[in-house]
């Protein structure tokens, strides 16, 4: 499946190309790093200059966490407060794996 995605506002690329969209091929551009408790942790292979981060999905919910100096939430959509806490714990418990993949 191919979709068009807008460059995220926090991305350094956004400063140069604020209205840019790029094509994402979900079959090849989303290496999955970890599957645990129904969550799928993955990254897009074509995100260029963005700092290290991880995307999370479970059913219809999604999120994105930055992995640099500390784990910071970029967004959570559709997750409960309990799931926010659980996701952050999973990320912190697997931080080296996620950062080095």
Secondary structure as GFF3:
##gff-version 3
##sequence-region A 1 101
A	DSSP	beta_strand	2	6	.	.	.	ID=ss1
A	DSSP	alpha_helix	12	16	.	.	.	ID=ss2
A	DSSP	beta_strand	21	25	.	.	.	ID=ss3
A	DSSP	beta_strand	30	36	.	.	.	ID=ss4
A	DSSP	beta_strand	39	44	.	.	.	ID=ss5
A	DSSP	beta_strand	53	58	.	.	.	ID=ss6
A	DSSP	beta_strand	61	66	.	.	.	ID=ss7
A	DSSP	beta_strand	72	77	.	.	.	ID=ss8
A	DSSP	alpha_helix	81	93	.	.	.	ID=ss9
A	DSSP	alpha_helix	95	100	.	.	.	ID=ss10
###
